Amino acid sequence: MPVDHKLKLVLCWHMHQPNYFDPVTGEYKLPWTYLHVIKDYVDMAAHLEAVPDARAVVNFAPILLEQIEHYTQQVHQYLNHNGRLADHLLAALASPALPTEAEARAILVKACLRANQQTIIKRFPAYDRLAGFALRLLERPDEFKYVSDQYLADIVTWYHLGWLGETVRRSDARAKQLIEKAEGFTYHDRHQLVVIIGELLAGVLPRYRRLAEQGRIELSMTPYAHPIMPLLLDIESAREAMPNAILPLMEKYPGGSERAQWHVRQGLASFERIFGIRPQGCWPSEGSVSDATLSLLADQGLKWAASGESVLRNSLARPETLPEVREAKSIHRPYATANGRMTCFFRDDGLSDLIGFSYSKWHADDAVADLVHHLENIATACHGQPDSVVSIILDGENAWEYYPENGYHFLSALYKRLSSHPRIELTTFSNVLKKIEPLARLPRVVAGSWVYGTFSTWIGEPDKNRGWDMLADAKRTYDRAIVQKQFSGEQRQALDRQLAVCEGSDWFWWFGDYNPAEAVRDFEYLYRLQLATLYELLDEEPPEYLAHSFTRGGGNPTTGGVMRPGQEIK
């Protein structure tokens, strides 16, 4: 097959975490940002660095980038004896003195169990023994007062060793030595591990920047705090794909258009400050798009956006779509919007979900061979179509904990096999647009996301709707306070950012009884905390309802909350 007829393939990895920081207390409430850095973000960079011909799009949410910066600064300051660690789990690893109170010890031990049991805890016999003892202890919490400091030191050390990236465990002599030691960790050992974590935090974003400067990846962004922009712009857009959806009491989100524009502008500014480049494209939060959203992105100079396959299916079904475009029903091509100002790529759900949900159970070589076989079939089917491109899009963090050794063997084989395949060209969305013109046009994009092509994960159920009405209450209070009170420029910036945090999508994702109880509890509490913080920054009394839980989980969906019972990817 001639080179110009190779099937173009874009691997797009999306990295994001919501804001876990509470500016009132100055503490991170959950540790997932720094843990995903030392496990997933460093591994994903290392796999790309290891295969010179590999290409990918790496998408970051700016709220995540800023948290990585903050963690980097605080660890640097701590190691230079002029700062404190604002994360209680990281502080426990670093502190010479471990907790003495029984309750504090129980909290620490329980936190050190929050890792995948099969792929992380059971992989290391020493960690598995400590975890087994912890489970017995948690049944008798009054006995924590008898737990030795050495046990606490060992389990908090193993927790962080377990969360290290596989490429780090294989290449860093200090990490290897700690793993081989297995027990009896000293304060010096723990300090050494904090040094390693500090280096990983400080190095991760420059590594991606270098890859982008070398032309080996394209860096793209999500709006600042990961909001569902179509719902900010028009809450009724939820009914485009869910006509019978029951929506929140509010008729619209107050000032939603201005807020959506703020997220894009602030996201671009933060991204450009950190990476030194202006992104050309955007993975809107959860692939959530609408005509108004795409127009807003185009107004800010972005050239491409991506969404889910079901959004395309819904859009092609519209009567105004040209028959020849509708009948082709191809997800393996870019589409121009009605005015031609934006190009949309659509996720191949089948292939993306195989990586996200299925291949973790396969042998790595078999999984890669299966994926390549699917791609070869697509290449044959698309032969002679000049605008063919396959978009595989999924998050670059959560899937790997379900793979043996953090996906090391799968990702290594994947990049090597794809980058050398005679019929497949690994590329990026921007490079695709340099070579081909979208031949198909969508006169209208039906509002939706990558999850089922709807917004049902974020709206339309009582608990999710309640969350939106609470947000609208806070926004109306914000609007009044901005007019009535005199805030300094610095205060206004803090208020705008805190409002943005509350507008993030992750809170609504977890509301609902089909999700795991522990995750719902954590995120529901954090959401109420972030709203209360906004009221406090406005010098307003938070409403009484923020003191009370309004949603509880109890389900066990596939891979921790992406799919609901009865709707799993097979």
C-alpha positions in Angstrom: 0.0 0.0 0.0 1.5 3.4 -0.9 2.6 5.6 2.0 -0.1 8.2 1.4 -2.7 5.5 1.6 -1.7 4.3 5.0 -4.6 4.3 7.5 -4.1 7.3 9.8 -4.4 6.4 13.5 -4.6 8.9 16.3 -4.1 7.7 19.9 -5.4 10.5 22.2 -4.7 10.2 25.9 -6.7 12.5 28.2 -5.3 13.4 31.6 -7.4 15.0 34.2 -8.2 15.2 37.9 -10.6 17.6 39.6 -9.4 20.1 42.2 -8.8 18.3 45.5 -7.4 21.4 47.2 -9.3 23.3 49.9 -8.0 26.9 50.0 -9.6 27.5 53.4 -7.7 24.8 55.2 -4.8 24.7 52.8 -5.0 21.0 52.4 -5.5 18.5 49.7 -8.5 16.3 50.6 -7.6 13.4 48.3 -4.1 12.3 47.0 -5.0 11.2 43.5 -3.2 14.0 41.6 0.3 13.3 42.8 -0.3 9.5 42.9 -1.4 9.5 39.2 1.7 11.6 38.4 4.2 9.1 39.9 2.3 6.1 38.4 0.6 7.0 35.2 1.7 10.3 33.8 5.4 9.4 34.1 4.8 5.9 32.6 2.9 7.4 29.7 5.7 9.8 28.9 8.3 7.1 29.2 6.6 4.8 26.7 6.5 7.6 24.2 10.1 8.5 24.8 11.1 4.8 24.3 9.8 4.6 20.8 11.1 7.4 18.6 8.6 6.8 15.8 5.5 6.7 18.1 3.1 9.6 17.9 0.1 10.6 20.1 -2.1 13.4 21.3 -1.8 14.1 25.0 -4.6 16.2 26.4 -4.4 17.9 29.8 -7.0 19.7 31.9 -5.5 22.9 33.1 -6.8 22.4 36.7 -4.7 19.3 36.8 -1.6 21.1 35.4 -1.9 23.7 38.2 -2.2 21.0 40.9 0.9 19.3 39.5 2.8 22.6 39.7 1.6 23.1 43.3 2.7 19.7 44.4 6.0 20.2 42.8 6.5 23.5 44.6 5.5 22.2 48.0 7.7 19.1 47.8 10.7 21.2 46.6 10.1 23.6 49.5 9.7 20.8 52.0 13.0 19.1 50.9 14.7 22.5 51.2 13.5 22.9 54.8 11.2 25.9 54.2 7.7 24.5 53.7 5.1 22.0 54.7 3.4 19.3 52.7 -0.3 20.0 52.2 -1.3 16.4 51.6 -1.7 14.3 54.7 -0.7 11.0 53.0 2.4 12.5 51.5 3.2 14.2 54.8 2.9 10.9 56.6 5.5 9.4 54.3 7.8 12.3 54.9 7.4 13.0 58.6 9.9 11.7 61.1 7.1 11.3 63.6 4.1 9.1 62.6 0.6 9.6 64.1 0.2 8.5 67.7 -3.6 8.8 68.2 -5.5 5.6 67.4 -8.0 7.4 65.2 -5.2 9.1 63.1 -3.4 5.8 62.8 -6.6 4.1 61.6 -7.2 6.8 59.0 -3.6 6.4 57.7 -3.8 2.7 57.5 -7.1 2.7 55.7 -5.8 5.2 53.2 -2.9 2.9 52.5 -5.3 0.2 51.3 -6.7 2.4 48.5 -4.9 0.6 45.6 -5.9 -2.2 43.2 -5.8 -5.3 45.3 -4.9 -7.7 42.4 -2.4 -5.7 40.4 -0.7 -3.6 43.1 -1.2 -5.0 46.6 -1.0 -8.7 45.9 1.9 -8.2 43.5 4.2 -7.5 46.4 4.2 -10.1 49.2 5.4 -7.7 51.8 2.7 -5.2 51.0 0.1 -8.0 50.8 1.0 -9.1 54.4 0.7 -5.6 55.7 -2.6 -5.1 54.0 -4.0 -8.3 55.4 -3.1 -7.3 58.9 -4.6 -3.8 58.2 -8.0 -5.4 57.3 -8.0 -7.4 60.5 -7.1 -4.2 62.5 -9.9 -2.2 60.9 -12.4 -4.8 62.4 -11.0 -3.8 65.8 -10.2 -0.1 65.6 -9.6 0.1 69.4 -6.4 -2.0 68.9 -4.7 0.6 66.7 -3.1 2.1 69.8 -1.0 -1.0 70.0 0.3 -0.8 66.4 4.0 -0.1 66.2 5.5 2.8 64.4 7.5 0.4 62.3 4.2 -1.1 60.9 3.0 2.4 60.0 6.3 3.2 58.4 6.3 0.1 56.3 2.7 0.3 55.1 2.9 4.0 54.1 6.2 3.3 52.3 4.8 0.3 50.5 1.7 2.3 49.5 3.9 4.8 47.6 6.1 2.0 46.2 3.0 0.3 44.9 1.9 3.5 43.2 5.2 4.1 41.5 5.2 3.8 37.7 6.5 0.6 36.3 9.1 2.4 34.3 10.3 4.0 37.6 10.5 0.7 39.4 12.5 -0.8 36.5 14.9 2.1 36.0 15.5 3.9 39.4 18.1 2.1 41.5 16.8 3.8 44.7 13.3 2.5 44.1 14.7 -1.0 43.3 16.6 -1.0 46.5 13.6 -0.1 48.6 11.5 -2.8 47.0 14.2 -5.4 47.7 14.5 -4.3 51.3 10.8 -5.0 51.7 10.4 -4.2 55.4 11.9 -2.3 58.3 11.9 1.0 56.4 13.7 3.8 58.2 13.1 7.5 58.2 16.0 7.8 55.7 14.3 5.3 53.4 11.0 7.3 53.5 12.9 10.5 52.9 14.6 8.9 49.9 11.2 8.0 48.5 10.0 11.6 48.9 13.0 12.7 47.0 12.1 10.3 44.2 8.5 11.6 44.2 9.7 15.2 44.1 11.9 14.4 41.0 9.0 12.7 39.3 6.7 15.7 40.0 9.2 18.2 38.8 10.1 16.3 35.7 6.8 15.2 34.3 5.4 18.3 32.6 8.9 19.2 31.1 9.0 15.7 29.6 5.7 16.2 27.7 6.8 19.7 26.7 10.0 18.2 25.2 8.1 15.5 23.3 5.9 18.2 21.9 8.8 20.4 20.9 10.4 17.4 19.1 7.1 16.9 17.1 6.5 13.5 18.7 3.3 14.4 20.4 0.6 17.0 20.1 -0.5 18.6 23.3 -4.1 19.7 23.5 -6.4 20.9 26.3 -9.7 20.7 28.0 -11.5 23.8 29.3 -10.0 25.0 32.6 -11.8 23.1 35.3 -13.4 20.3 33.2 -17.0 21.6 33.0 -19.7 20.1 30.8 -19.9 23.2 28.6 -23.0 22.5 26.6 -25.0 22.4 29.9 -23.4 25.7 31.0 -24.4 27.2 27.7 -27.9 25.7 27.6 -29.3 23.3 30.2 -32.0 22.3 27.7 -29.3 20.9 25.4 -29.5 17.7 27.5 -32.8 16.9 25.8 -31.3 16.9 22.3 -30.2 13.3 22.9 -32.5 12.6 25.9 -35.9 14.1 24.9 -37.7 12.9 28.0 -35.0 13.9 30.5 -36.1 15.4 33.8 -33.9 18.5 34.3 -33.1 20.6 37.4 -35.4 23.2 38.7 -33.4 26.0 37.2 -34.4 27.0 33.7 -30.8 27.9 32.8 -27.4 28.2 34.5 -27.0 31.9 35.4 -24.5 33.6 33.1 -23.5 30.3 31.6 -22.2 31.7 28.3 -19.8 34.0 30.2 -18.7 31.1 32.4 -18.0 28.8 29.5 -16.0 31.5 27.8 -14.0 32.0 31.0 -13.1 28.3 31.2 -11.8 28.3 27.6 -9.9 31.6 27.9 -8.4 30.7 31.3 -7.6 27.2 30.1 -5.7 28.5 27.2 -3.8 31.0 29.3 -2.8 28.4 31.9 -1.8 25.9 29.2 0.3 28.4 27.3 2.0 29.5 30.4 3.0 26.0 31.4 3.9 24.5 28.0 4.9 27.6 26.1 2.7 26.8 23.2 -0.9 27.5 22.3 -2.9 24.3 21.6 -4.6 23.8 18.3 -7.3 21.4 19.5 -9.5 20.4 22.4 -11.0 17.3 23.9 -14.0 19.1 25.5 -14.7 17.7 29.0 -15.9 14.1 28.5 -16.2 14.8 24.8 -19.2 17.0 25.5 -20.1 19.0 22.5 -22.9 21.0 21.0 -23.1 23.5 18.1 -22.8 26.4 20.6 -19.8 24.7 22.3 -18.0 24.2 19.0 -18.6 27.7 17.9 -17.2 29.0 21.2 -14.1 26.9 20.7 -13.6 28.2 17.2 -14.0 31.8 18.4 -10.9 31.2 20.6 -8.9 30.0 17.6 -9.0 26.3 18.2 -9.0 24.2 15.0 -10.3 20.8 16.1 -12.3 19.1 18.8 -13.2 15.5 19.4 -16.2 13.6 20.8 -17.8 10.2 21.1 -19.1 7.9 18.3 -22.7 8.1 19.6 -22.7 11.9 19.1 -21.8 11.4 15.5 -24.5 8.7 15.1 -27.1 11.1 16.5 -25.9 13.9 14.4 -25.9 11.9 11.2 -29.5 10.9 11.8 -30.7 14.5 11.6 -32.8 15.1 8.5 -30.7 18.1 7.4 -27.6 15.9 7.0 -26.9 15.2 3.3 -28.0 11.7 2.3 -24.6 10.7 1.0 -23.0 11.7 4.3 -25.7 10.1 6.4 -25.6 6.8 4.5 -21.8 6.5 4.7 -22.1 6.4 8.6 -18.3 6.5 8.9 -16.7 7.3 12.2 -13.3 6.9 10.5 -13.1 10.4 9.0 -13.1 14.0 10.2 -16.2 16.1 9.8 -16.4 19.9 9.3 -19.0 21.9 11.2 -21.7 23.7 9.3 -19.7 26.9 9.0 -16.4 25.1 8.3 -14.6 26.8 11.2 -14.0 23.6 13.2 -13.1 20.0 12.4 -14.5 17.3 14.6 -13.0 13.8 15.1 -15.1 11.1 16.6 -13.9 8.3 18.9 -14.0 4.7 17.7 -15.9 3.5 20.8 -15.3 -0.2 20.1 -11.5 0.1 19.9 -11.1 2.7 22.6 -13.2 0.6 25.0 -11.2 -2.5 24.3 -8.2 -0.7 25.7 -10.1 0.9 28.5 -12.2 -2.1 29.7 -11.2 -5.4 28.1 -7.5 -5.8 27.2 -6.4 -5.6 30.8 -7.6 -9.2 31.1 -5.6 -10.4 28.1 -2.0 -11.3 27.6 -0.3 -8.1 26.2 0.8 -9.6 23.0 -2.6 -11.1 22.3 -4.3 -7.8 23.0 -2.0 -5.8 20.7 -2.4 -8.4 18.0 -6.2 -8.2 18.3 -6.2 -4.4 18.1 -3.9 -4.5 15.1 -6.1 -7.0 13.4 -9.1 -4.7 13.8 -7.1 -1.8 12.4 -6.0 -3.8 9.4 -9.6 -4.7 8.7 -10.5 -1.0 8.8 -7.5 -0.1 6.6 -8.8 -2.6 4.0 -12.4 -1.2 4.3 -11.1 2.4 4.0 -8.7 1.8 1.1 -8.9 4.6 -1.4 -10.7 7.0 0.9 -8.3 9.9 1.3 -9.8 11.3 4.5 -9.7 8.1 6.5 -8.6 8.4 10.1 -9.2 6.2 13.2 -9.5 8.1 16.6 -8.8 6.0 19.7 -9.5 8.3 22.7 -9.5 7.4 26.4 -8.1 8.6 29.6 -4.4 8.1 30.2 -4.6 7.2 33.8 -7.4 5.1 35.2 -7.2 2.0 32.9 -3.7 1.0 33.7 -4.2 0.0 37.4 -6.3 -2.9 36.0 -3.4 -4.1 33.8 -0.5 -6.2 35.1 2.5 -4.0 35.8 0.6 -0.8 35.0 0.2 -1.7 31.4 3.9 -1.8 30.8 3.9 -4.7 28.4 0.8 -3.7 26.6 1.9 -0.1 26.0 5.5 -1.1 25.1 4.2 -3.6 22.5 1.5 -1.2 21.3 3.8 1.6 20.3 6.4 -0.6 18.8 3.9 -2.6 16.7 1.9 0.4 15.5 4.9 2.7 14.7 6.5 0.1 12.4 3.3 -1.2 10.8 3.4 -0.9 7.0 -0.3 -0.1 6.6 -0.8 2.2 9.7 0.5 5.7 10.3 0.5 6.9 13.9 -0.1 10.6 13.8 -1.9 13.5 15.5 -5.1 15.4 14.8 -3.2 18.6 13.8 -1.0 16.6 11.4 -4.1 14.9 9.9 -5.5 18.4 9.1 -2.2 19.4 7.4 -2.6 16.4 5.0 -6.3 16.1 4.4 -9.4 18.2 4.1 -12.6 17.0 5.8 -14.8 16.0 2.9 -18.0 15.5 5.0 -19.9 18.3 6.7 -22.3 18.2 9.7 -25.0 20.9 9.4 -25.8 20.2 13.0 -24.1 18.4 15.9 -26.5 16.9 18.4 -25.4 17.8 21.9 -23.9 14.9 23.9 -20.8 13.2 25.3 -18.6 10.2 24.8 -20.7 8.3 27.4 -23.8 6.9 25.6 -23.9 10.1 23.4 -25.9 11.8 26.1 -25.3 13.8 29.3 -27.0 11.2 31.5 -23.9 10.7 33.6 -24.1 14.4 34.8 -27.8 15.3 34.7 -31.3 13.9 34.6 -31.4 12.0 37.9 -32.7 13.5 41.2 -29.3 13.6 42.9 -27.5 15.0 39.9 -30.2 17.6 39.3 -30.0 18.5 43.0 -26.3 19.2 42.5 -27.0 21.5 39.6 -29.6 23.5 41.6 -27.1 23.9 44.5 -24.5 25.2 41.9 -27.1 27.6 40.5 -27.8 28.9 44.0 -24.1 29.5 44.6 -23.8 31.3 41.2 -26.7 33.6 41.9 -25.0 34.5 45.3 -21.8 35.1 43.5 -23.5 37.4 40.9 -25.1 39.5 43.7 -21.9 39.7 45.7 -19.8 40.8 42.8 -22.2 43.7 42.2 -22.7 44.7 45.9 -19.2 44.2 47.4 -15.8 45.6 46.6 -13.4 42.8 45.8 -9.7 43.4 44.9 -8.4 42.1 41.7 -6.7 39.2 43.5 -9.8 38.4 45.4 -11.8 38.4 42.2 -9.4 36.0 40.6 -9.7 33.6 43.5 -13.5 33.8 43.4 -13.6 33.1 39.6 -11.3 30.1 40.1 -13.3 28.7 43.0 -16.5 29.1 41.0 -14.8 27.2 38.2 -13.9 24.4 40.5 -17.5 24.0 41.6 -18.5 23.9 37.9 -16.3 20.9 37.2 -17.9 17.8 35.8 -16.5 15.2 38.2 -18.8 16.0 41.1 -21.9 15.3 39.0 -20.3 12.1 37.6 -20.3 10.5 41.0 -23.7 11.5 42.2 -26.2 8.5 42.0 -26.7 5.3 43.9 -25.3 3.1 41.0 -21.7 4.3 41.9 -19.5 2.8 44.6 -20.4 4.1 48.1 -16.9 5.2 49.0 -16.3 7.2 45.8 -19.8 8.8 46.1 -19.1 9.8 49.7 -15.7 11.3 48.9 -16.8 13.4 45.9 -20.2 14.4 47.4 -18.4 15.7 50.5 -15.8 17.5 48.3 -18.5 19.1 46.2 -20.3 20.5 49.3 -16.9 21.6 50.6 -16.0 23.5 47.4 -19.4 25.2 47.4 -19.1 26.2 51.0 -15.6 27.5 50.3 -17.0 29.7 47.5 -19.6 31.2 49.9 -16.9 31.8 52.5 -14.7 33.6 49.9 -17.7 35.7 49.0 -18.1 36.5 52.7 -21.6 35.0 52.6 -23.1 32.4 55.0 -23.3 29.0 53.3 -26.8 27.6 53.2 -27.7 25.0 55.8 -28.2 22.2 53.2 -24.4 22.2 52.5 -23.9 20.6 56.0 -25.9 17.5 54.9 -25.2 14.7 52.5 -27.6 14.5 49.6 -26.5 11.4 47.7 -25.2 7.9 48.6 -23.7 5.2 46.5 -24.0 1.5 46.7 -23.4 0.1 43.2 -20.5 -1.7 41.6 -20.2 -0.5 38.0 -17.5 -1.5 35.6 -14.1 -0.1 36.3 -15.2 2.2 39.1 -18.0 4.3 37.7 -17.7 4.7 34.0 -20.4 2.1 33.1 -23.6 1.3 35.0 -24.9 -2.2 35.8 -26.5 -3.7 32.7 -24.6 -1.3 30.4 -21.1 -2.7 30.6 -18.8 -2.9 27.6 -18.3 -6.6 26.7 
